[in-house]
Amino acid sequence: MGQVPTCGMVLAAGLGTRMRPLTDACPKPLIEVAGRTLLDRALDNFEAAGVKTIVVNVHYLAGQIEAHLSARSAAGDKAQYLISDERGELLETGGGVAKALPLLRDDTLLIANADNLWLDGPENTIARLAHEWDPARMDALLLVVDRAEAAGYDGAGDFHREPSGRLHRRGHDLTANYVFSGVQLLSRRLFADLPEGPFSLNLLYNRALAAQRLYGLVHDGLWHHVGTPEAVGEATRRLTRG
């Protein structure tokens, strides 16, 4: 129903503690998987969908990420990169997006984590999200992955999904069928009356859930959670095999 947002944001400010020792001297978004950094893969996906302005938040080893973005720009990338600087305080996912709101012009916000690798299925993933987006019914639309297809993930799942697409948290259930991919569309109205400082985007998901306006779209391509050095090797082998 909707258009792909003109602006998007890649969350790249985390410390990457579970990725040590690979992150001792390198920020997690610049870890390479099959010859390309996690950050580049996310940015490539945004650009392939037509996103023109991409905000990247930075904290740990921020200078390396800034230099990497400058090199992409110098190489002729069409997208404009903007930095949301969190050197002074790491703001978590929600606080990071809230700080970057002045740089994100659209009413619908495209946000993605830098530590989850996704490849499109038959259609462009971000375009699929935009087509599914219905602001009359939704405050948040999360790209979710069938837990059986979630490579690199060993948890119990995050959400149950109704046939309508509406999501419910796993709650007290032992398992849930769907895992949040880290890619999402959020309504700007969710960011009203927020706490100061760091907070998780889960606060906004809970707001949308309480209003029955939290929805999920099932990913139809490859997805890999890259959270540990072992997962880097696994994802590299998987991509190399094609």
Biotite code that builds the C-alpha atoms (Angstrom):
import biotite.structure as struc

atoms = struc.array([
    struc.Atom([0.000, 0.000, 0.000], chain_id="A", res_id=1, res_name="MET", atom_name="CA", element="C"),
    struc.Atom([2.834, 2.387, 0.823], chain_id="A", res_id=2, res_name="GLY", atom_name="CA", element="C"),
    struc.Atom([5.988, 3.666, -0.814], chain_id="A", res_id=3, res_name="GLN", atom_name="CA", element="C"),
    struc.Atom([9.501, 2.734, 0.277], chain_id="A", res_id=4, res_name="VAL", atom_name="CA", element="C"),
    struc.Atom([10.616, 5.459, 2.716], chain_id="A", res_id=5, res_name="PRO", atom_name="CA", element="C"),
    struc.Atom([13.104, 7.944, 1.310], chain_id="A", res_id=6, res_name="THR", atom_name="CA", element="C"),
    struc.Atom([15.117, 7.724, 4.546], chain_id="A", res_id=7, res_name="CYS", atom_name="CA", element="C"),
    struc.Atom([16.222, 4.736, 6.578], chain_id="A", res_id=8, res_name="GLY", atom_name="CA", element="C"),
    struc.Atom([18.390, 3.950, 9.567], chain_id="A", res_id=9, res_name="MET", atom_name="CA", element="C"),
    struc.Atom([20.907, 1.193, 10.245], chain_id="A", res_id=10, res_name="VAL", atom_name="CA", element="C"),
    struc.Atom([21.620, 0.557, 13.930], chain_id="A", res_id=11, res_name="LEU", atom_name="CA", element="C"),
    struc.Atom([25.395, 0.193, 14.190], chain_id="A", res_id=12, res_name="ALA", atom_name="CA", element="C"),
    struc.Atom([26.321, 1.527, 17.628], chain_id="A", res_id=13, res_name="ALA", atom_name="CA", element="C"),
    struc.Atom([26.459, -1.693, 19.665], chain_id="A", res_id=14, res_name="GLY", atom_name="CA", element="C"),
    struc.Atom([29.532, -2.925, 21.499], chain_id="A", res_id=15, res_name="LEU", atom_name="CA", element="C"),
    struc.Atom([29.535, -6.410, 19.930], chain_id="A", res_id=16, res_name="GLY", atom_name="CA", element="C"),
    struc.Atom([30.653, -8.085, 23.161], chain_id="A", res_id=17, res_name="THR", atom_name="CA", element="C"),
    struc.Atom([29.458, -11.550, 22.097], chain_id="A", res_id=18, res_name="ARG", atom_name="CA", element="C"),
    struc.Atom([31.550, -11.221, 18.949], chain_id="A", res_id=19, res_name="MET", atom_name="CA", element="C"),
    struc.Atom([34.876, -10.913, 20.806], chain_id="A", res_id=20, res_name="ARG", atom_name="CA", element="C"),
    struc.Atom([37.730, -11.303, 20.016], chain_id="A", res_id=21, res_name="PRO", atom_name="CA", element="C"),
    struc.Atom([36.718, -10.228, 16.485], chain_id="A", res_id=22, res_name="LEU", atom_name="CA", element="C"),
    struc.Atom([35.430, -6.923, 17.873], chain_id="A", res_id=23, res_name="THR", atom_name="CA", element="C"),
    struc.Atom([38.427, -6.112, 20.077], chain_id="A", res_id=24, res_name="ASP", atom_name="CA", element="C"),
    struc.Atom([39.711, -3.734, 17.405], chain_id="A", res_id=25, res_name="ALA", atom_name="CA", element="C"),
    struc.Atom([36.867, -3.694, 14.877], chain_id="A", res_id=26, res_name="CYS", atom_name="CA", element="C"),
    struc.Atom([33.242, -2.583, 15.334], chain_id="A", res_id=27, res_name="PRO", atom_name="CA", element="C"),
    struc.Atom([30.780, -5.398, 14.790], chain_id="A", res_id=28, res_name="LYS", atom_name="CA", element="C"),
    struc.Atom([29.142, -3.835, 11.690], chain_id="A", res_id=29, res_name="PRO", atom_name="CA", element="C"),
    struc.Atom([32.509, -3.971, 9.914], chain_id="A", res_id=30, res_name="LEU", atom_name="CA", element="C"),
    struc.Atom([32.974, -7.705, 10.468], chain_id="A", res_id=31, res_name="ILE", atom_name="CA", element="C"),
    struc.Atom([33.118, -9.425, 7.077], chain_id="A", res_id=32, res_name="GLU", atom_name="CA", element="C"),
    struc.Atom([30.894, -12.315, 6.068], chain_id="A", res_id=33, res_name="VAL", atom_name="CA", element="C"),
    struc.Atom([31.814, -13.960, 2.768], chain_id="A", res_id=34, res_name="ALA", atom_name="CA", element="C"),
    struc.Atom([34.002, -11.004, 1.812], chain_id="A", res_id=35, res_name="GLY", atom_name="CA", element="C"),
    struc.Atom([31.540, -8.177, 2.576], chain_id="A", res_id=36, res_name="ARG", atom_name="CA", element="C"),
    struc.Atom([30.914, -6.357, 5.831], chain_id="A", res_id=37, res_name="THR", atom_name="CA", element="C"),
    struc.Atom([27.632, -6.676, 7.677], chain_id="A", res_id=38, res_name="LEU", atom_name="CA", element="C"),
    struc.Atom([27.175, -2.918, 7.373], chain_id="A", res_id=39, res_name="LEU", atom_name="CA", element="C"),
    struc.Atom([27.717, -2.975, 3.610], chain_id="A", res_id=40, res_name="ASP", atom_name="CA", element="C"),
    struc.Atom([25.185, -5.743, 3.214], chain_id="A", res_id=41, res_name="ARG", atom_name="CA", element="C"),
    struc.Atom([22.539, -3.724, 5.088], chain_id="A", res_id=42, res_name="ALA", atom_name="CA", element="C"),
    struc.Atom([23.360, -0.553, 3.157], chain_id="A", res_id=43, res_name="LEU", atom_name="CA", element="C"),
    struc.Atom([23.268, -2.446, -0.141], chain_id="A", res_id=44, res_name="ASP", atom_name="CA", element="C"),
    struc.Atom([19.779, -3.712, 0.698], chain_id="A", res_id=45, res_name="ASN", atom_name="CA", element="C"),
    struc.Atom([18.579, -0.201, 1.530], chain_id="A", res_id=46, res_name="PHE", atom_name="CA", element="C"),
    struc.Atom([20.000, 1.228, -1.681], chain_id="A", res_id=47, res_name="GLU", atom_name="CA", element="C"),
    struc.Atom([18.563, -1.589, -3.791], chain_id="A", res_id=48, res_name="ALA", atom_name="CA", element="C"),
    struc.Atom([15.118, -0.622, -2.475], chain_id="A", res_id=49, res_name="ALA", atom_name="CA", element="C"),
    struc.Atom([15.639, 3.013, -3.473], chain_id="A", res_id=50, res_name="GLY", atom_name="CA", element="C"),
    struc.Atom([16.354, 4.543, -0.070], chain_id="A", res_id=51, res_name="VAL", atom_name="CA", element="C"),
    struc.Atom([18.112, 7.858, -0.731], chain_id="A", res_id=52, res_name="LYS", atom_name="CA", element="C"),
    struc.Atom([19.251, 8.923, 2.760], chain_id="A", res_id=53, res_name="THR", atom_name="CA", element="C"),
    struc.Atom([20.632, 6.448, 5.289], chain_id="A", res_id=54, res_name="ILE", atom_name="CA", element="C"),
    struc.Atom([21.313, 7.352, 8.906], chain_id="A", res_id=55, res_name="VAL", atom_name="CA", element="C"),
    struc.Atom([23.898, 5.242, 10.752], chain_id="A", res_id=56, res_name="VAL", atom_name="CA", element="C"),
    struc.Atom([24.332, 5.607, 14.507], chain_id="A", res_id=57, res_name="ASN", atom_name="CA", element="C"),
    struc.Atom([27.817, 5.169, 15.953], chain_id="A", res_id=58, res_name="VAL", atom_name="CA", element="C"),
    struc.Atom([29.373, 4.666, 19.382], chain_id="A", res_id=59, res_name="HIS", atom_name="CA", element="C"),
    struc.Atom([32.038, 1.944, 19.664], chain_id="A", res_id=60, res_name="TYR", atom_name="CA", element="C"),
    struc.Atom([35.059, 2.597, 17.402], chain_id="A", res_id=61, res_name="LEU", atom_name="CA", element="C"),
    struc.Atom([32.907, 5.188, 15.677], chain_id="A", res_id=62, res_name="ALA", atom_name="CA", element="C"),
    struc.Atom([35.738, 6.593, 13.594], chain_id="A", res_id=63, res_name="GLY", atom_name="CA", element="C"),
    struc.Atom([36.136, 3.326, 11.698], chain_id="A", res_id=64, res_name="GLN", atom_name="CA", element="C"),
    struc.Atom([32.480, 3.331, 10.676], chain_id="A", res_id=65, res_name="ILE", atom_name="CA", element="C"),
    struc.Atom([32.636, 6.998, 9.650], chain_id="A", res_id=66, res_name="GLU", atom_name="CA", element="C"),
    struc.Atom([35.709, 6.300, 7.517], chain_id="A", res_id=67, res_name="ALA", atom_name="CA", element="C"),
    struc.Atom([33.980, 3.306, 5.929], chain_id="A", res_id=68, res_name="HIS", atom_name="CA", element="C"),
    struc.Atom([30.938, 5.389, 4.989], chain_id="A", res_id=69, res_name="LEU", atom_name="CA", element="C"),
    struc.Atom([33.187, 8.104, 3.562], chain_id="A", res_id=70, res_name="SER", atom_name="CA", element="C"),
    struc.Atom([34.898, 5.497, 1.400], chain_id="A", res_id=71, res_name="ALA", atom_name="CA", element="C"),
    struc.Atom([31.532, 4.270, 0.100], chain_id="A", res_id=72, res_name="ARG", atom_name="CA", element="C"),
    struc.Atom([30.551, 7.834, -0.772], chain_id="A", res_id=73, res_name="SER", atom_name="CA", element="C"),
    struc.Atom([33.877, 8.433, -2.506], chain_id="A", res_id=74, res_name="ALA", atom_name="CA", element="C"),
    struc.Atom([33.328, 5.264, -4.545], chain_id="A", res_id=75, res_name="ALA", atom_name="CA", element="C"),
    struc.Atom([30.183, 6.789, -6.030], chain_id="A", res_id=76, res_name="GLY", atom_name="CA", element="C"),
    struc.Atom([27.323, 5.495, -3.886], chain_id="A", res_id=77, res_name="ASP", atom_name="CA", element="C"),
    struc.Atom([24.055, 7.218, -4.732], chain_id="A", res_id=78, res_name="LYS", atom_name="CA", element="C"),
    struc.Atom([22.751, 7.288, -1.167], chain_id="A", res_id=79, res_name="ALA", atom_name="CA", element="C"),
    struc.Atom([23.568, 10.068, 1.272], chain_id="A", res_id=80, res_name="GLN", atom_name="CA", element="C"),
    struc.Atom([24.945, 8.897, 4.617], chain_id="A", res_id=81, res_name="TYR", atom_name="CA", element="C"),
    struc.Atom([24.237, 10.774, 7.840], chain_id="A", res_id=82, res_name="LEU", atom_name="CA", element="C"),
    struc.Atom([25.827, 10.022, 11.215], chain_id="A", res_id=83, res_name="ILE", atom_name="CA", element="C"),
    struc.Atom([23.866, 9.981, 14.459], chain_id="A", res_id=84, res_name="SER", atom_name="CA", element="C"),
    struc.Atom([26.657, 10.323, 17.025], chain_id="A", res_id=85, res_name="ASP", atom_name="CA", element="C"),
    struc.Atom([26.234, 8.391, 20.284], chain_id="A", res_id=86, res_name="GLU", atom_name="CA", element="C"),
    struc.Atom([29.851, 8.616, 21.429], chain_id="A", res_id=87, res_name="ARG", atom_name="CA", element="C"),
    struc.Atom([28.753, 10.354, 24.615], chain_id="A", res_id=88, res_name="GLY", atom_name="CA", element="C"),
    struc.Atom([26.175, 7.737, 25.611], chain_id="A", res_id=89, res_name="GLU", atom_name="CA", element="C"),
    struc.Atom([25.056, 4.450, 24.108], chain_id="A", res_id=90, res_name="LEU", atom_name="CA", element="C"),
    struc.Atom([21.289, 4.831, 23.771], chain_id="A", res_id=91, res_name="LEU", atom_name="CA", element="C"),
    struc.Atom([20.168, 1.267, 22.938], chain_id="A", res_id=92, res_name="GLU", atom_name="CA", element="C"),
    struc.Atom([17.893, 0.646, 19.975], chain_id="A", res_id=93, res_name="THR", atom_name="CA", element="C"),
    struc.Atom([14.949, 2.843, 20.904], chain_id="A", res_id=94, res_name="GLY", atom_name="CA", element="C"),
    struc.Atom([16.964, 5.719, 22.284], chain_id="A", res_id=95, res_name="GLY", atom_name="CA", element="C"),
    struc.Atom([19.196, 5.590, 19.223], chain_id="A", res_id=96, res_name="GLY", atom_name="CA", element="C"),
    struc.Atom([16.270, 5.950, 16.823], chain_id="A", res_id=97, res_name="VAL", atom_name="CA", element="C"),
    struc.Atom([14.705, 8.675, 18.982], chain_id="A", res_id=98, res_name="ALA", atom_name="CA", element="C"),
    struc.Atom([17.937, 10.694, 18.846], chain_id="A", res_id=99, res_name="LYS", atom_name="CA", element="C"),
    struc.Atom([18.052, 10.314, 15.064], chain_id="A", res_id=100, res_name="ALA", atom_name="CA", element="C"),
    struc.Atom([14.427, 11.387, 14.455], chain_id="A", res_id=101, res_name="LEU", atom_name="CA", element="C"),
    struc.Atom([15.391, 14.884, 13.250], chain_id="A", res_id=102, res_name="PRO", atom_name="CA", element="C"),
    struc.Atom([17.417, 13.219, 10.474], chain_id="A", res_id=103, res_name="LEU", atom_name="CA", element="C"),
    struc.Atom([14.577, 10.887, 9.440], chain_id="A", res_id=104, res_name="LEU", atom_name="CA", element="C"),
    struc.Atom([12.054, 12.921, 7.482], chain_id="A", res_id=105, res_name="ARG", atom_name="CA", element="C"),
    struc.Atom([9.377, 10.313, 6.746], chain_id="A", res_id=106, res_name="ASP", atom_name="CA", element="C"),
    struc.Atom([6.324, 9.541, 8.871], chain_id="A", res_id=107, res_name="ASP", atom_name="CA", element="C"),
    struc.Atom([7.105, 5.858, 8.312], chain_id="A", res_id=108, res_name="THR", atom_name="CA", element="C"),
    struc.Atom([10.547, 4.898, 9.586], chain_id="A", res_id=109, res_name="LEU", atom_name="CA", element="C"),
    struc.Atom([12.615, 2.103, 8.024], chain_id="A", res_id=110, res_name="LEU", atom_name="CA", element="C"),
    struc.Atom([14.991, 0.663, 10.634], chain_id="A", res_id=111, res_name="ILE", atom_name="CA", element="C"),
    struc.Atom([17.361, -2.316, 10.446], chain_id="A", res_id=112, res_name="ALA", atom_name="CA", element="C"),
    struc.Atom([19.936, -3.878, 12.742], chain_id="A", res_id=113, res_name="ASN", atom_name="CA", element="C"),
    struc.Atom([23.461, -4.197, 11.361], chain_id="A", res_id=114, res_name="ALA", atom_name="CA", element="C"),
    struc.Atom([24.061, -7.640, 12.879], chain_id="A", res_id=115, res_name="ASP", atom_name="CA", element="C"),
    struc.Atom([21.427, -9.588, 10.949], chain_id="A", res_id=116, res_name="ASN", atom_name="CA", element="C"),
    struc.Atom([22.166, -10.583, 7.383], chain_id="A", res_id=117, res_name="LEU", atom_name="CA", element="C"),
    struc.Atom([19.315, -10.951, 4.950], chain_id="A", res_id=118, res_name="TRP", atom_name="CA", element="C"),
    struc.Atom([19.022, -11.726, 1.257], chain_id="A", res_id=119, res_name="LEU", atom_name="CA", element="C"),
    struc.Atom([15.910, -11.011, -0.783], chain_id="A", res_id=120, res_name="ASP", atom_name="CA", element="C"),
    struc.Atom([13.616, -13.779, -1.931], chain_id="A", res_id=121, res_name="GLY", atom_name="CA", element="C"),
    struc.Atom([11.749, -13.466, -5.233], chain_id="A", res_id=122, res_name="PRO", atom_name="CA", element="C"),
    struc.Atom([10.978, -9.792, -4.488], chain_id="A", res_id=123, res_name="GLU", atom_name="CA", element="C"),
    struc.Atom([12.819, -6.940, -2.809], chain_id="A", res_id=124, res_name="ASN", atom_name="CA", element="C"),
    struc.Atom([12.284, -7.351, 0.935], chain_id="A", res_id=125, res_name="THR", atom_name="CA", element="C"),
    struc.Atom([11.976, -3.671, 1.794], chain_id="A", res_id=126, res_name="ILE", atom_name="CA", element="C"),
    struc.Atom([9.568, -3.131, -1.101], chain_id="A", res_id=127, res_name="ALA", atom_name="CA", element="C"),
    struc.Atom([7.476, -6.026, 0.246], chain_id="A", res_id=128, res_name="ARG", atom_name="CA", element="C"),
    struc.Atom([7.360, -4.362, 3.655], chain_id="A", res_id=129, res_name="LEU", atom_name="CA", element="C"),
    struc.Atom([6.336, -1.051, 2.103], chain_id="A", res_id=130, res_name="ALA", atom_name="CA", element="C"),
    struc.Atom([3.605, -2.718, 0.045], chain_id="A", res_id=131, res_name="HIS", atom_name="CA", element="C"),
    struc.Atom([2.238, -4.449, 3.158], chain_id="A", res_id=132, res_name="GLU", atom_name="CA", element="C"),
    struc.Atom([2.367, -1.299, 5.278], chain_id="A", res_id=133, res_name="TRP", atom_name="CA", element="C"),
    struc.Atom([-1.075, 0.058, 6.185], chain_id="A", res_id=134, res_name="ASP", atom_name="CA", element="C"),
    struc.Atom([-0.972, 3.030, 8.572], chain_id="A", res_id=135, res_name="PRO", atom_name="CA", element="C"),
    struc.Atom([-4.725, 2.736, 9.140], chain_id="A", res_id=136, res_name="ALA", atom_name="CA", element="C"),
    struc.Atom([-4.142, -0.623, 10.871], chain_id="A", res_id=137, res_name="ARG", atom_name="CA", element="C"),
    struc.Atom([-0.486, -0.629, 11.849], chain_id="A", res_id=138, res_name="MET", atom_name="CA", element="C"),
    struc.Atom([1.945, 1.242, 14.059], chain_id="A", res_id=139, res_name="ASP", atom_name="CA", element="C"),
    struc.Atom([4.715, -1.308, 13.520], chain_id="A", res_id=140, res_name="ALA", atom_name="CA", element="C"),
    struc.Atom([5.401, -3.894, 10.834], chain_id="A", res_id=141, res_name="LEU", atom_name="CA", element="C"),
    struc.Atom([8.230, -6.290, 11.664], chain_id="A", res_id=142, res_name="LEU", atom_name="CA", element="C"),
    struc.Atom([9.934, -8.588, 9.205], chain_id="A", res_id=143, res_name="LEU", atom_name="CA", element="C"),
    struc.Atom([9.822, -11.994, 10.886], chain_id="A", res_id=144, res_name="VAL", atom_name="CA", element="C"),
    struc.Atom([11.489, -15.282, 10.018], chain_id="A", res_id=145, res_name="VAL", atom_name="CA", element="C"),
    struc.Atom([10.118, -18.771, 10.478], chain_id="A", res_id=146, res_name="ASP", atom_name="CA", element="C"),
    struc.Atom([12.115, -20.139, 13.422], chain_id="A", res_id=147, res_name="ARG", atom_name="CA", element="C"),
    struc.Atom([12.898, -23.307, 11.452], chain_id="A", res_id=148, res_name="ALA", atom_name="CA", element="C"),
    struc.Atom([14.547, -21.136, 8.773], chain_id="A", res_id=149, res_name="GLU", atom_name="CA", element="C"),
    struc.Atom([16.386, -18.777, 11.156], chain_id="A", res_id=150, res_name="ALA", atom_name="CA", element="C"),
    struc.Atom([20.037, -19.689, 10.609], chain_id="A", res_id=151, res_name="ALA", atom_name="CA", element="C"),
    struc.Atom([22.377, -18.833, 13.455], chain_id="A", res_id=152, res_name="GLY", atom_name="CA", element="C"),
    struc.Atom([19.489, -18.500, 15.896], chain_id="A", res_id=153, res_name="TYR", atom_name="CA", element="C"),
    struc.Atom([19.100, -20.919, 18.794], chain_id="A", res_id=154, res_name="ASP", atom_name="CA", element="C"),
    struc.Atom([16.367, -19.226, 20.841], chain_id="A", res_id=155, res_name="GLY", atom_name="CA", element="C"),
    struc.Atom([12.737, -20.141, 21.496], chain_id="A", res_id=156, res_name="ALA", atom_name="CA", element="C"),
    struc.Atom([11.222, -17.618, 19.075], chain_id="A", res_id=157, res_name="GLY", atom_name="CA", element="C"),
    struc.Atom([9.761, -14.159, 19.636], chain_id="A", res_id=158, res_name="ASP", atom_name="CA", element="C"),
    struc.Atom([6.235, -14.001, 18.258], chain_id="A", res_id=159, res_name="PHE", atom_name="CA", element="C"),
    struc.Atom([3.108, -15.863, 17.319], chain_id="A", res_id=160, res_name="HIS", atom_name="CA", element="C"),
    struc.Atom([1.447, -14.590, 14.140], chain_id="A", res_id=161, res_name="ARG", atom_name="CA", element="C"),
    struc.Atom([-2.243, -14.586, 13.294], chain_id="A", res_id=162, res_name="GLU", atom_name="CA", element="C"),
    struc.Atom([-3.408, -15.208, 9.687], chain_id="A", res_id=163, res_name="PRO", atom_name="CA", element="C"),
    struc.Atom([-4.122, -11.456, 9.504], chain_id="A", res_id=164, res_name="SER", atom_name="CA", element="C"),
    struc.Atom([-0.456, -10.787, 10.232], chain_id="A", res_id=165, res_name="GLY", atom_name="CA", element="C"),
    struc.Atom([-1.035, -9.457, 13.740], chain_id="A", res_id=166, res_name="ARG", atom_name="CA", element="C"),
    struc.Atom([1.731, -10.441, 16.160], chain_id="A", res_id=167, res_name="LEU", atom_name="CA", element="C"),
    struc.Atom([1.624, -11.607, 19.770], chain_id="A", res_id=168, res_name="HIS", atom_name="CA", element="C"),
    struc.Atom([4.619, -12.161, 22.030], chain_id="A", res_id=169, res_name="ARG", atom_name="CA", element="C"),
    struc.Atom([5.644, -15.677, 23.007], chain_id="A", res_id=170, res_name="ARG", atom_name="CA", element="C"),
    struc.Atom([4.860, -14.845, 26.623], chain_id="A", res_id=171, res_name="GLY", atom_name="CA", element="C"),
    struc.Atom([4.799, -17.958, 28.814], chain_id="A", res_id=172, res_name="HIS", atom_name="CA", element="C"),
    struc.Atom([4.750, -20.365, 25.880], chain_id="A", res_id=173, res_name="ASP", atom_name="CA", element="C"),
    struc.Atom([7.814, -22.562, 25.531], chain_id="A", res_id=174, res_name="LEU", atom_name="CA", element="C"),
    struc.Atom([8.277, -21.635, 21.880], chain_id="A", res_id=175, res_name="THR", atom_name="CA", element="C"),
    struc.Atom([6.954, -19.315, 19.191], chain_id="A", res_id=176, res_name="ALA", atom_name="CA", element="C"),
    struc.Atom([7.116, -19.915, 15.464], chain_id="A", res_id=177, res_name="ASN", atom_name="CA", element="C"),
    struc.Atom([8.593, -16.582, 14.395], chain_id="A", res_id=178, res_name="TYR", atom_name="CA", element="C"),
    struc.Atom([11.823, -14.695, 15.085], chain_id="A", res_id=179, res_name="VAL", atom_name="CA", element="C"),
    struc.Atom([12.212, -10.947, 14.658], chain_id="A", res_id=180, res_name="PHE", atom_name="CA", element="C"),
    struc.Atom([14.674, -10.295, 11.838], chain_id="A", res_id=181, res_name="SER", atom_name="CA", element="C"),
    struc.Atom([15.798, -6.821, 12.935], chain_id="A", res_id=182, res_name="GLY", atom_name="CA", element="C"),
    struc.Atom([14.158, -5.142, 9.905], chain_id="A", res_id=183, res_name="VAL", atom_name="CA", element="C"),
    struc.Atom([11.022, -3.066, 10.436], chain_id="A", res_id=184, res_name="GLN", atom_name="CA", element="C"),
    struc.Atom([8.737, -0.184, 9.558], chain_id="A", res_id=185, res_name="LEU", atom_name="CA", element="C"),
    struc.Atom([7.614, 2.006, 12.467], chain_id="A", res_id=186, res_name="LEU", atom_name="CA", element="C"),
    struc.Atom([5.169, 4.878, 12.625], chain_id="A", res_id=187, res_name="SER", atom_name="CA", element="C"),
    struc.Atom([6.636, 8.130, 13.882], chain_id="A", res_id=188, res_name="ARG", atom_name="CA", element="C"),
    struc.Atom([3.640, 8.479, 16.203], chain_id="A", res_id=189, res_name="ARG", atom_name="CA", element="C"),
    struc.Atom([5.039, 5.644, 18.353], chain_id="A", res_id=190, res_name="LEU", atom_name="CA", element="C"),
    struc.Atom([7.816, 7.997, 19.460], chain_id="A", res_id=191, res_name="PHE", atom_name="CA", element="C"),
    struc.Atom([5.562, 10.404, 21.368], chain_id="A", res_id=192, res_name="ALA", atom_name="CA", element="C"),
    struc.Atom([6.153, 10.834, 25.122], chain_id="A", res_id=193, res_name="ASP", atom_name="CA", element="C"),
    struc.Atom([9.289, 8.724, 25.371], chain_id="A", res_id=194, res_name="LEU", atom_name="CA", element="C"),
    struc.Atom([11.681, 8.444, 28.311], chain_id="A", res_id=195, res_name="PRO", atom_name="CA", element="C"),
    struc.Atom([14.981, 10.304, 28.244], chain_id="A", res_id=196, res_name="GLU", atom_name="CA", element="C"),
    struc.Atom([18.171, 8.402, 27.548], chain_id="A", res_id=197, res_name="GLY", atom_name="CA", element="C"),
    struc.Atom([18.609, 4.733, 26.645], chain_id="A", res_id=198, res_name="PRO", atom_name="CA", element="C"),
    struc.Atom([15.639, 2.443, 26.029], chain_id="A", res_id=199, res_name="PHE", atom_name="CA", element="C"),
    struc.Atom([14.801, -0.530, 23.839], chain_id="A", res_id=200, res_name="SER", atom_name="CA", element="C"),
    struc.Atom([12.553, -0.522, 20.790], chain_id="A", res_id=201, res_name="LEU", atom_name="CA", element="C"),
    struc.Atom([10.636, -3.203, 22.688], chain_id="A", res_id=202, res_name="ASN", atom_name="CA", element="C"),
    struc.Atom([8.919, -0.324, 24.476], chain_id="A", res_id=203, res_name="LEU", atom_name="CA", element="C"),
    struc.Atom([7.422, 0.749, 21.151], chain_id="A", res_id=204, res_name="LEU", atom_name="CA", element="C"),
    struc.Atom([6.501, -2.794, 20.160], chain_id="A", res_id=205, res_name="TYR", atom_name="CA", element="C"),
    struc.Atom([4.623, -3.110, 23.448], chain_id="A", res_id=206, res_name="ASN", atom_name="CA", element="C"),
    struc.Atom([2.751, 0.122, 22.723], chain_id="A", res_id=207, res_name="ARG", atom_name="CA", element="C"),
    struc.Atom([1.739, -1.157, 19.310], chain_id="A", res_id=208, res_name="ALA", atom_name="CA", element="C"),
    struc.Atom([0.851, -4.553, 20.767], chain_id="A", res_id=209, res_name="LEU", atom_name="CA", element="C"),
    struc.Atom([-1.398, -2.996, 23.412], chain_id="A", res_id=210, res_name="ALA", atom_name="CA", element="C"),
    struc.Atom([-3.267, -1.158, 20.658], chain_id="A", res_id=211, res_name="ALA", atom_name="CA", element="C"),
    struc.Atom([-3.438, -4.323, 18.498], chain_id="A", res_id=212, res_name="GLN", atom_name="CA", element="C"),
    struc.Atom([-1.385, -2.509, 15.865], chain_id="A", res_id=213, res_name="ARG", atom_name="CA", element="C"),
    struc.Atom([1.737, -4.710, 15.836], chain_id="A", res_id=214, res_name="LEU", atom_name="CA", element="C"),
    struc.Atom([2.031, -6.753, 12.642], chain_id="A", res_id=215, res_name="TYR", atom_name="CA", element="C"),
    struc.Atom([4.559, -9.058, 11.016], chain_id="A", res_id=216, res_name="GLY", atom_name="CA", element="C"),
    struc.Atom([5.510, -9.956, 7.450], chain_id="A", res_id=217, res_name="LEU", atom_name="CA", element="C"),
    struc.Atom([7.190, -13.333, 6.937], chain_id="A", res_id=218, res_name="VAL", atom_name="CA", element="C"),
    struc.Atom([10.535, -13.117, 5.144], chain_id="A", res_id=219, res_name="HIS", atom_name="CA", element="C"),
    struc.Atom([10.733, -15.202, 1.961], chain_id="A", res_id=220, res_name="ASP", atom_name="CA", element="C"),
    struc.Atom([14.503, -15.167, 1.517], chain_id="A", res_id=221, res_name="GLY", atom_name="CA", element="C"),
    struc.Atom([17.635, -16.105, 3.436], chain_id="A", res_id=222, res_name="LEU", atom_name="CA", element="C"),
    struc.Atom([18.253, -14.680, 6.910], chain_id="A", res_id=223, res_name="TRP", atom_name="CA", element="C"),
    struc.Atom([21.167, -15.286, 9.246], chain_id="A", res_id=224, res_name="HIS", atom_name="CA", element="C"),
    struc.Atom([21.716, -14.009, 12.764], chain_id="A", res_id=225, res_name="HIS", atom_name="CA", element="C"),
    struc.Atom([25.408, -13.158, 13.078], chain_id="A", res_id=226, res_name="VAL", atom_name="CA", element="C"),
    struc.Atom([26.004, -12.792, 16.785], chain_id="A", res_id=227, res_name="GLY", atom_name="CA", element="C"),
    struc.Atom([29.168, -14.790, 17.519], chain_id="A", res_id=228, res_name="THR", atom_name="CA", element="C"),
    struc.Atom([32.469, -15.624, 15.793], chain_id="A", res_id=229, res_name="PRO", atom_name="CA", element="C"),
    struc.Atom([31.101, -19.111, 15.130], chain_id="A", res_id=230, res_name="GLU", atom_name="CA", element="C"),
    struc.Atom([28.062, -17.597, 13.402], chain_id="A", res_id=231, res_name="ALA", atom_name="CA", element="C"),
    struc.Atom([30.371, -15.586, 11.137], chain_id="A", res_id=232, res_name="VAL", atom_name="CA", element="C"),
    struc.Atom([31.959, -18.809, 9.940], chain_id="A", res_id=233, res_name="GLY", atom_name="CA", element="C"),
    struc.Atom([28.604, -20.533, 9.531], chain_id="A", res_id=234, res_name="GLU", atom_name="CA", element="C"),
    struc.Atom([27.124, -17.628, 7.543], chain_id="A", res_id=235, res_name="ALA", atom_name="CA", element="C"),
    struc.Atom([30.235, -17.427, 5.360], chain_id="A", res_id=236, res_name="THR", atom_name="CA", element="C"),
    struc.Atom([30.040, -21.117, 4.527], chain_id="A", res_id=237, res_name="ARG", atom_name="CA", element="C"),
    struc.Atom([26.345, -20.838, 3.759], chain_id="A", res_id=238, res_name="ARG", atom_name="CA", element="C"),
    struc.Atom([26.753, -17.888, 1.428], chain_id="A", res_id=239, res_name="LEU", atom_name="CA", element="C"),
    struc.Atom([29.798, -19.384, -0.250], chain_id="A", res_id=240, res_name="THR", atom_name="CA", element="C"),
    struc.Atom([27.803, -22.510, -1.020], chain_id="A", res_id=241, res_name="ARG", atom_name="CA", element="C"),
    struc.Atom([25.224, -20.250, -2.672], chain_id="A", res_id=242, res_name="GLY", atom_name="CA", element="C"),
])
